[in-house]
């Protein structure tokens, strides 16, 4: 499905090579740590758990069992470079600290230099070895100096302690179960479920969260007892048991005192450095290019950094439906920058969408309703044929105000009484004429006006939800326990929104997305899609300094004259075609509206009306049938609700 339309305006160049070889991030680990008492960790169980993660590291396996028998770790690794010296689990030079690590530490060279000055003698050339040595000197304070994406566990033999940590934004996952006598941990839930003492009973409250948001937010999971370590958190365990997760990094609470010119220069400098740090690689390097603002800026900075030393390969995915097809826009940017460009057409006639959906669902541990997971999965597969590492524009919308809903929040908070009345009257009239298509601007205007009577937290909840609490009470069967939790997601969502101290509503919305939508939806999608293909994705706009800068900027730097991300236009307008910044944001969506009416309709009917959602007594068959009928006949646009229900039903069909 790769189009033979490779575009090149400069001679082909080889990818940039790093001065120091880095360990690969494509890996996974699993294991257990036993508290005080007579119990012993089982390394065979740890290996069996890690075997479930072979897709994250199909080429190499490692194991560790501590001399005292309290810790066992299994590991899977993609042996791309430096395999004899970078095997994991890896110990410190004195053997007192052992690490299992998934991720990349971008400032590891500086940390190695510092530790060398303290007497450390290195056995490898990668970033993994830095972690146990840094831990022995700084303890849990080591997290303050790490720059990168990571999830790791360190066993401290001298203290009889286990230390678990996850990166600031949640780019790499870490799951755990706290049992009476031990903690069980893994890179993915499927590995935890291979442990003989970890149960698989579903949590009805999590089902309510999923149907409300389209994902299950951390620390919850779809299973009772299984939790995700939240981003920017760590936890420890010793002979007495487990401590509670503790936050080690916070988003900024107040706007920065900065002029517009200073902000422009700062974002140029920070993003350029973030891109350069993520270009260090000893393997083929590329970029996922949509032609939108964020991925285009990242690609432009990659091309500038590569110079004559190496070229940049770019990849894009699109659909035959023009409103979802970003290929022409990406091709224009690639031509302007001179990258070596390849295109992927999603949903060609020979594609069996039902089988493709089931293949995708098999990669996910939990139900996941983001429809862009499908094209992301396919473009990662396609890119992996040519590169091992790809940079993306993830995080740009959250950091610099790219979503329409941020502009809606700003408009609502600045609207005067006369404008409010005019908007409500116009929306009442528009409601009679607006098409049901949720992408219609008129329909979006009606939706905006309907939320104006709510407090800001509820306004934002209305923009983000799939089903309202009231709709869930109609959909869910009364004897299904999730029925009792229909209002819990709204309470949690609004409580999270109200935290922080900001001068404008878009900042509250940005912060909310950075704490849940970004790590629990977008970054889960990126991790699963890339790991399924042994492709490493790196996101310069998720650099924690970039994220902090974006959130702390005055609102007028991000939103201006009805457009978002205006600071990025001011900072990088000279590097890209003007149409990149003028084009309306479309997002990396899929034509699920049509699929659910046509190609996937038989699968939809079978799954929702005859499948586990009804047979288990979870949902009303009549309500499900009504949702399908309204969507098929065009009386309502339920595309995202039905997609979420379809995914849940297919996922449950795979679950015993």
N, C-alpha and C positions, 0 to 999 in steps of 0.2 A: 504493500500500500504506500510505499514511498514513491512520490512522483519523480520522474527523471528530469526535473526542471531545476537543476543545479545552476545557481546564478553566481557569477564571479566577475567583479570589475577590476580586480587586482590579481597578480599572480598568486597561486596557492602557496600557503606558507605552513610550516609545521607548527604545532602547538608549543606554547611557551613551556620551558622546562624549569623546574625549581632548583635552586642552589642546594637545598637540603631535601632529601627524600622524606615524604610523610607516610605514616602508616595509613592504611585504608580505613575509611569509615563504614564500609559495607560489611556489617557484622552483627552478631547478636549474642547475648549471653543469658544464662539462667542458672539458678542455684538456690541454696538454702543456708541459713545460719541458725544454729540451735542455741537457745539461751542456756542458763545454768541448769544443772541436773545431770542425769545419766544418759540423755539422748545423744545420738550421733548423727551427723549429716551423712547422707548417702550419695557418694559421687556417681554411682550408676544411675540414680534417679536424676541427678543434675545433667548427666550426659543425655538421658532419654528426653528430658525437657529441651535441651539445646538442639537435639535432632529435629524438633519441630520448627526450628529457625534456619534450616538448611538454605532456604531461599535468600536469607540475608548474608550467608557466607557458605557457599556450596563447595569450596575447595579445600578447606582445612578445618580441623577440629582440635580443641584443646581441653584440658581438664585440670582441676586442682582440688586437693583435699588437704586441709590444714593438719599439721601434726597432732593437734589436740582433738581432731575429729569433729570440730564444731562448725566448720564451714566447708562447703563443697560448691564448685562452680564448673559449669560446662560452657563451652564457647564454640562459636562457628565464625569462620573468617573467609573472606574472598582473598585468595593469595595472588595478588596482582604484582606486588613489588616487595622486595626485601623480606621474603618469607622466613629465612632462617633466623633473623634477628628480631622479628616483630611478632612472634607468636604470643598468643595470650591463652590464659591468664599470665601476666607478667609480674615479676617480683622486683622489689627494690634491690640495690646492690647488696645489702646486708640480709636480704631475705625476710625482713620483718613486716613488710607491707606488700600485698598482692592486689593487682587491679585487673578488672575486666571492664572494657571501655568500648563504647560505640560513639563515634563522632570524629570531630576534627578540632584541634586546638590551634587557632590561627597564629597566636603569638608564642608558639612553643620555642622558636629559635631564641627569642629574648629571654624566656624563662630558662632555657638551657644555659645560656651565657651566665645568668645570675647564679644558677646552681653550680656551674663549673667553678665560679669564684668561691663557692663554699666547700669545694673539695670533691664534688661528685665526679666520678669517672664513668663515662657512658659506654654502653655495650651495643647500642643501636643508634640509628640516625633519625628515628621517628619521634612522634609526639607522645606516644603511649608511655614511654619510660619516664617522661617528665612527671606524670601524675603521682606515682608512689613516692618519688623523691621529694616532690613539693609537699605532699601530705606529711611526710616525716618531719618537715621543718615548720610548716605553717598550720597543720591540723585542718580543721574545717574552714579556717580563714583563707585557705587556698582559693576558694571559689571567687573571692573578690578580685583576683588577678587573672583569672582565666578568661580568654576571649575565644568564643567558638560555639559550636553546637555539640552537645555531649550528654550522655547518660552513662554513669559508671558506678561500680561498687568497689570499695577498697576494704580488704580484710586486714586489720591491724592486729598482728599476733601478740605484740607486747602488751597491748591493753585488752585483748580479747574482745575487740569491738568491730562492728561492721558499719561502714559509712556509705550511704547511698546519696547520689546527687543528680540533678537534672538541670540543663541549661536555662538561661534566663527567660527565653521566649517559648521554650517547649518544642524545639525542632526535633529532638530525639526522645523517644518514649521510654518510660520505665514503669513497670507494673509491679504490684506487690500484694501479698496476702499475709496478714498477721494472724498466726495460729497461737494456741495456748503456750506452746513450748518452742516456737521457731518463727522466723520470717522467711517466706518464699518469694523470690524476685525473678523477673524476666523482662526481656525487651518487648515481648508481645504476650498477650493473654493466652494465646494458644499453647504456649510453653507452660504457663502456670497450670492450665487445665490437664496437662500430662502428669502432674504431681498426684500421687495416690490419695493425698489428704485434702486436696483442694476441690471444693464442691462446684457444681455448675448450675445451681438453682438461680433462676432469673429473678431480678429485683423489679417488682411491679412499678415502684416509684420511678425507676430509671426508664421504663417504657413510657411513662407520662412525660418525662423530660425529652425523650427522643421524639415523640409525636409533636411536642411543642416547638422544639428547636431544630430538629433534624440531626442531632447528635446527642451524645451523653456527656455532659461536662465533667471535667476532673474536679474532685477526686473520685466521683462516682464511676461505676461501670455498669454494664447491663446485668452483671451478676452480683448477687449479694455476697459481701465479704471480700471481693476482689476490688482493689483500688488502683488508681493511677497516681503516681507522685506528681503533684502539680509543678508547673514550670517555676523556676527560680526558688525551688525548695530543696532541702536536704533532710535526711533523717539518720539517726544512729540506732544501733542495737548493741546490747552487751549481755552479760550474764543475767541481768535483772529483767530484761525484756526490751521492748521497742519504745523509743521516745516518739513524740508526735512530730510530724513534718514541720520544719521551720523555714520561713522565708528569709533568704539572704540578699535579695535585691528588690528594689521597689521602683515603680515608674514615678517620674517627677510629678509633683502635685501643683506646682505653680508655673505660670508662664515665665519664660526667660526675658530678662531685660536686654533686648538686642534690637539693633536697627535693621531695616530691611536689607541694606547693603551687607551688613555683617552676617545676616542669616543666609543670604545668597552665597557668600564666600564660604561660610562654614559648611553648608550642605554640599557644595562642590568638593571641598577638601575631604570631608568625612566619607562621602560616597566613593570618591576616587580611591581612597585608602582601603575602604571596605572591599571594593572590587579587586584591587591588586592583591590583597591578602588571600582572597579566595581563588586567585588564579595560580597559586603555587601548586604545582602538580607534576607528577612524572608519568602521566598518562594522557591520552587525548582529551581535549577540553572543548566544550561548546557552550551554547546558550539556547534556552527555550524562548523563542521570540514570537510574541503575539502581534506586534505592531502597535501595541498600546504604549502609554507613556513610560511605565516602570521598566518593562523588559527592554524597551528601546534605549532607555538611558543606560541600563546595565550593559547592553551590547555595545553601545557607543564607547563607554568607558573601557570595556574589554579591548575593543579594537585600538583605542588610543594607547592603552598600556602595552599591548602586544607589539605595536609599531612594526618594524621590519623583522623582529625576532620570531614572530609566529602569527599564523592566521587564526580566525575564529570561525567555527562551524556553527550555523544557526539552524533551528528546526521549528516548524510551526505545524499546527493541526487545524483543519477546518472542515466544514460540512457543505454539502451541495446546496443547502438552504442558505440563501445570501445573507439573511439577517444574523446567522451564526458563523459565517465564514470569514475568518480573519486572515486568510492566506494572501489576498491582494495587498492588504495593509502591511503585513510582515514582509512581503516581497519588496515593497517600495522602500522600507527601512533597510533591508539587507542590501538592496542595490545601492542605496545612498552610502552605506558604511563599507561596502565591499566585502561582506562576509560570504562564506561558502554556504549557500542556503539550500535546504531540502524541505519539501512539503509532504504532509500526510493528509489524505482524504479519509475522514471517518464516516462510517455508515455506507460504504459502497454496497452495490446491489448484492454482492455475494456474501455479505456479512449476515450471520444469524444473530440478530440483536438479543434474542432470549438467551442463547448459549453464551454470548459475550457477557451479558449481565451476570449470569450464574458464575462465569469464570472470575469476574471482578469481585462478586460477593464473597467468593471463596478466599480472597486475599485479606478480607477484613475480619477482625475479631468481633466487632460490634455492628449493629445496624448503622447505616451511614447514608443520609439522604441527599448529599450534595451531588447533583447530576453531573457536574464537571469532573467528577472522579473518573468517569468513563474516558473522555478524551485525554485527560492527564495520564491515565494508565497506558493508553495507546501511544501517545507521543513519547513517553519514557521508553517504551519497548523499541520504538523506531530509532530514537536517538542513541540507544545503547549499541546499536549496530555500528556506530561510527565513533562514539566517544564514551569515556568512562565517568567523566565529571561534567555536569552542566550547571550553569548559573541561571537563576530565575529572577523575576521581579517581585516575588512574594514579599508582602509587608508594606509596599509603597502606598496602597490605598489607606491602610490603617494609620500609617505615620504622617501622611501629608494631606489627608482629607479628600480621598478620591471617590467615596461612595455618594450616590444621590441622597441617601438618607441623612448624611451629615449636612448637606445643604438644606434639606427639609427641616432639620432641627434648628438651624440658624434662622431660616425664614420664619419659623413659628415663634421663636423667642423675640424677634425684632418686629413682629407684626403689630401694628396699631389697631385700635378699635374699628376704624372705618375700613381698613384693609381686611380685617377679620370678617366683618359683615359681608363685604363684597365677595370674599372668597367662599363663604358658606352659601350665599345665594347662587353664585356661578356654579358651584359644585352640585347644588340641587338640580339645576338645569342640565348640567353635563351628565349627571347620573342617568338621565333618560336617554342620552344619545351615545354614551361611551361604549365601545365594544367590550366584550368580556375579556379579551386578551390582556393579561396582566402587564405585558410589555407596552401597551398603548399609553401614550403620554396623557391622554384624557382620563383613562382609568386610574393612572397613578395620581393625577390631580384630585380625583374624587376620593381616593384613599387618603391622601394628605389632608384634605379638608375634614374628613371624618375623625381624624386623630387630634384635631386642634383643641377639642374640649377636654383632653386628658392632660394630666400633669406630665412633665417631660419624660420621666421614667416609663410611664405607661405609653406615651407616644412612641418611644423607641421600641418598647415591647411589641406594639402593634406592627411596626415595620419589620420586626425580626421573626415573629412567630409563624408557625404553620397552622396549628389548630389553637383556638382560644380555649380557656378552661371550660367555657359554656359549651363549646362544640365537642370537647372531649367527653363531657358528661352524656351527651347524646350518642356519641359513637361507641363508647365503651360499655360493655355489659355490666350491670350493677353488681354481679357476683364476682367480677374480676377486680382484684385488689387495687389495681392501678386507678380505678374509679375514685378511690378515696384520696388520691394524690393529684387530682387534676389542677388544683390551684397552687401546688408547691412550686412548679417552674416559674410562674409569674411572681410569686413572692421572692424567690431567689434572684431572679433576673432584675427586678426593680431594686432590691436591696443592694446588689452589686453596682448598679448604675449610680446610686446615690453616694457612693464612697468617693473620696478625693476632694480636692478643693480647687475649682477652676472658675474662670470668669465667663465661660460661654458653654452652651450645651453641646456643640460639636466635640469639644474636648472630653466631656463626660462620655459621649458616645464612642469616641476613639479609644479611650481607656477601657471601656467595657469590651470592645472588640478585641483589644490586645490581650485581655485577661481570659477570654473564653472563645470567641469565634475564631480568632487566629490560631491558637494552639489546639483547640478541640475539633476544629473543622478543617481549615485550610492546611495546617501543617501535618495533621493526620493523613489527609489526602496525599500530600507530597511525599511523606515518608513511605506509605504503603505502596504508592505507584512506583516510586523509584526503587525501593527494596525488592519489589517483585521482579525487577529487571536487572538487579545488581548495578544500578546506576546511582551515582551520588549527586544529589542536588545541593547547591550552595546558594544562599540568598543574601546578597550584600545589603539589601534594605532591611534585613532582620538583624544587622549589627546593632548591638544594644545602644551604642552611642547615637546611631542614626535614628532609632526608634525614640529614644529620649528627646532628641532634638525636635523631631516632628511633633511630638505631643506637647512640648513646652513652647512652641511658637505661638505668637498672637494669632487669633483666628483670621484677621484680615490678611495675613501672609499666605494662608492656605486656601481660603474661599474668597473669591472676588468676582463680582458681576455674574453671579449665577454659575460659576465654574469652580471646580475643585483642583487641588494640586497646583495652584498658580505659582507657588514658589519654585517648583520643579521646572515650570516653563521659564521662569525668570533666570534660573540657574543654568539650564541646559538647552535653551532655545537655539543657541548658536551651533549646537552639535547635531541637530536633527531637523528633518523637514518640518515646516510649519504645520502641515496637516496632522502630524502626530499629536499635537496639542489641541488642535481644533476639533478633532473627531469626537463624537459622543461616545462615552464609555459604554461598552457592550458586555464585558465580562466573558469569561471562558465557559460559556454555556453550551447546552446541547438541545437539539430540537425535540425535547421530550413531549411537548404538547402534541405534535404530529405522531410521534411514535406510539403514544398511549391511545390515540384514536385509530391508528392503522396497524403498523407492524407488530406492536406489543399488545394490542387489544386482546387477542385470545389468551395470552399469558397473564394479562392483568385480570381478566374475568376468572380464569381458573384459580389463580393464586388467592385473590381476595374473596371470592364467593364460595370456593370449594376447599380452600387450603386451611392452614392451622389458625389463622385469625378467627375463623368462625368455628372450626371443629374443636378448638380448645376453649371455646366459650369466652373469648376475649372481647369480641366486637359484634355489633349488630349487623347481620347480613343485609337487612333492609336498608340501613344507612349506607353501607358500602355500595350496594346496588344503585342507590340514588346518586352518590358521588360520581360513579362511573357514567350513569345515564346523563347527568347534567353536563359532564365534560364532553362526552361524545357528541351530544346534540348541540353543543355550543351555548347552552344556557348559563354556564359558569366555567371559569377557568380554574380547575383543580389540579393542574399539572404537578405542582410540587407536593401537594398533599398525597396524590395518588402515587407519585414516585416513591415517597417515603413509605407508604403502605405496601407498595409492591416489594420494595427492598426488604422491609420487615418480614413480610410473608415468605419470601424466598429464603431469607436468612433463617427463619424459624424452621423451614422445611429441611434445612441441613442440620438442625440441632436436635439431638435425641430428646 
